[in-house]
Amino acid sequence: MKKLLWWLIAGSKGGINRARMIHTLNERPYNANQLAEVLELDYKTVRHHLKVLEKNSVIISQGDKYGAIYFLTSIMEENYTIFEEIWSQIGHK
């Protein structure tokens, strides 16, 4: 999980936005539109990053396409401290 998170956050384009999404979804579940509003990002950008995170088993969705709510997976919740370490090392607290 550590290598995956390094790649998703620090090793690929858009990593900072993905990290912000992980951090925000750790606080509470959101749908894509809510995430776009909270993070002040374009809706299509949020949808793209949600797909990347879901494909890599970092988040999971519940519900229908546009009304889907996103949560961290249990494996991500168990490894959240690794995420926090990476997040702090790349300059965010």
LUMDOZA-417726 format. One record per residue (C-alpha): residue in one letter; residue number from 1; x, y, z. Coordinates in Angstrom, 2 decimals. Layout:
<pts>
<pt res="A" n="NUM" X="X" Y="Y" Z="Z"/>
...
</pts>
This chain:
<pts>
<pt res="M" n="1" X="0.00" Y="0.00" Z="0.00"/>
<pt res="K" n="2" X="2.87" Y="2.37" Z="0.76"/>
<pt res="K" n="3" X="4.32" Y="2.13" Z="-2.76"/>
<pt res="L" n="4" X="0.87" Y="2.57" Z="-4.29"/>
<pt res="L" n="5" X="0.20" Y="5.70" Z="-2.24"/>
<pt res="W" n="6" X="3.60" Y="7.16" Z="-3.11"/>
<pt res="W" n="7" X="2.83" Y="6.65" Z="-6.78"/>
<pt res="L" n="8" X="-0.73" Y="8.01" Z="-6.54"/>
<pt res="I" n="9" X="0.27" Y="11.09" Z="-4.54"/>
<pt res="A" n="10" X="3.87" Y="12.01" Z="-5.31"/>
<pt res="G" n="11" X="4.72" Y="10.06" Z="-8.42"/>
<pt res="S" n="12" X="2.04" Y="11.02" Z="-10.88"/>
<pt res="K" n="13" X="0.31" Y="14.08" Z="-12.26"/>
<pt res="G" n="14" X="-2.64" Y="15.16" Z="-10.15"/>
<pt res="G" n="15" X="-1.31" Y="13.56" Z="-6.99"/>
<pt res="I" n="16" X="-1.91" Y="16.59" Z="-4.82"/>
<pt res="N" n="17" X="-5.59" Y="16.66" Z="-5.79"/>
<pt res="R" n="18" X="-5.89" Y="12.91" Z="-5.13"/>
<pt res="A" n="19" X="-4.28" Y="13.40" Z="-1.73"/>
<pt res="R" n="20" X="-6.69" Y="16.22" Z="-0.92"/>
<pt res="M" n="21" X="-9.57" Y="13.93" Z="-1.88"/>
<pt res="I" n="22" X="-8.31" Y="11.10" Z="0.33"/>
<pt res="H" n="23" X="-7.90" Y="13.50" Z="3.23"/>
<pt res="T" n="24" X="-11.39" Y="14.94" Z="2.72"/>
<pt res="L" n="25" X="-13.04" Y="11.52" Z="2.37"/>
<pt res="N" n="26" X="-11.37" Y="10.44" Z="5.60"/>
<pt res="E" n="27" X="-13.37" Y="13.12" Z="7.37"/>
<pt res="R" n="28" X="-16.72" Y="12.04" Z="5.88"/>
<pt res="P" n="29" X="-18.21" Y="10.57" Z="2.69"/>
<pt res="Y" n="30" X="-19.07" Y="12.87" Z="-0.23"/>
<pt res="N" n="31" X="-20.45" Y="12.56" Z="-3.73"/>
<pt res="A" n="32" X="-18.47" Y="13.90" Z="-6.69"/>
<pt res="N" n="33" X="-20.33" Y="17.21" Z="-6.83"/>
<pt res="Q" n="34" X="-19.84" Y="17.84" Z="-3.11"/>
<pt res="L" n="35" X="-16.13" Y="17.05" Z="-3.40"/>
<pt res="A" n="36" X="-15.81" Y="19.47" Z="-6.31"/>
<pt res="E" n="37" X="-17.40" Y="22.20" Z="-4.21"/>
<pt res="V" n="38" X="-15.45" Y="21.50" Z="-1.01"/>
<pt res="L" n="39" X="-12.10" Y="21.24" Z="-2.80"/>
<pt res="E" n="40" X="-12.89" Y="24.02" Z="-5.29"/>
<pt res="L" n="41" X="-12.05" Y="21.78" Z="-8.25"/>
<pt res="D" n="42" X="-13.74" Y="21.26" Z="-11.59"/>
<pt res="Y" n="43" X="-16.33" Y="18.46" Z="-11.49"/>
<pt res="K" n="44" X="-14.69" Y="16.59" Z="-14.40"/>
<pt res="T" n="45" X="-11.32" Y="16.74" Z="-12.63"/>
<pt res="V" n="46" X="-12.87" Y="15.25" Z="-9.51"/>
<pt res="R" n="47" X="-14.56" Y="12.49" Z="-11.52"/>
<pt res="H" n="48" X="-11.24" Y="11.60" Z="-13.16"/>
<pt res="H" n="49" X="-9.40" Y="11.35" Z="-9.85"/>
<pt res="L" n="50" X="-12.23" Y="9.37" Z="-8.26"/>
<pt res="K" n="51" X="-11.91" Y="6.80" Z="-11.05"/>
<pt res="V" n="52" X="-8.15" Y="6.54" Z="-10.48"/>
<pt res="L" n="53" X="-8.59" Y="6.13" Z="-6.73"/>
<pt res="E" n="54" X="-11.39" Y="3.60" Z="-7.13"/>
<pt res="K" n="55" X="-9.43" Y="1.58" Z="-9.71"/>
<pt res="N" n="56" X="-6.55" Y="1.37" Z="-7.21"/>
<pt res="S" n="57" X="-8.80" Y="0.29" Z="-4.29"/>
<pt res="V" n="58" X="-8.26" Y="3.45" Z="-2.27"/>
<pt res="I" n="59" X="-11.93" Y="4.43" Z="-2.33"/>
<pt res="I" n="60" X="-15.21" Y="2.66" Z="-2.92"/>
<pt res="S" n="61" X="-18.55" Y="4.04" Z="-4.06"/>
<pt res="Q" n="62" X="-22.05" Y="3.28" Z="-2.91"/>
<pt res="G" n="63" X="-25.12" Y="4.17" Z="-4.90"/>
<pt res="D" n="64" X="-26.00" Y="5.06" Z="-8.47"/>
<pt res="K" n="65" X="-23.71" Y="6.76" Z="-10.98"/>
<pt res="Y" n="66" X="-24.32" Y="10.47" Z="-10.32"/>
<pt res="G" n="67" X="-25.59" Y="10.06" Z="-6.78"/>
<pt res="A" n="68" X="-22.78" Y="7.74" Z="-5.71"/>
<pt res="I" n="69" X="-21.20" Y="8.48" Z="-2.37"/>
<pt res="Y" n="70" X="-17.48" Y="7.80" Z="-1.96"/>
<pt res="F" n="71" X="-15.79" Y="6.28" Z="1.08"/>
<pt res="L" n="72" X="-12.26" Y="5.16" Z="1.87"/>
<pt res="T" n="73" X="-11.84" Y="1.40" Z="1.55"/>
<pt res="S" n="74" X="-11.15" Y="-0.54" Z="4.73"/>
<pt res="I" n="75" X="-7.59" Y="-1.21" Z="3.53"/>
<pt res="M" n="76" X="-7.06" Y="2.54" Z="3.06"/>
<pt res="E" n="77" X="-8.51" Y="3.24" Z="6.50"/>
<pt res="E" n="78" X="-6.14" Y="0.66" Z="8.02"/>
<pt res="N" n="79" X="-3.19" Y="2.32" Z="6.25"/>
<pt res="Y" n="80" X="-4.19" Y="5.95" Z="6.73"/>
<pt res="T" n="81" X="-1.11" Y="6.67" Z="8.85"/>
<pt res="I" n="82" X="1.05" Y="5.80" Z="5.81"/>
<pt res="F" n="83" X="-0.92" Y="8.36" Z="3.81"/>
<pt res="E" n="84" X="-0.35" Y="10.97" Z="6.55"/>
<pt res="E" n="85" X="3.40" Y="10.27" Z="6.51"/>
<pt res="I" n="86" X="3.57" Y="10.73" Z="2.73"/>
<pt res="W" n="87" X="1.36" Y="13.80" Z="2.85"/>
<pt res="S" n="88" X="3.60" Y="15.45" Z="5.45"/>
<pt res="Q" n="89" X="6.79" Y="14.54" Z="3.55"/>
<pt res="I" n="90" X="5.61" Y="16.27" Z="0.40"/>
<pt res="G" n="91" X="4.96" Y="19.47" Z="2.31"/>
<pt res="H" n="92" X="1.37" Y="19.32" Z="3.55"/>
<pt res="K" n="93" X="0.15" Y="19.07" Z="7.11"/>
</pts>
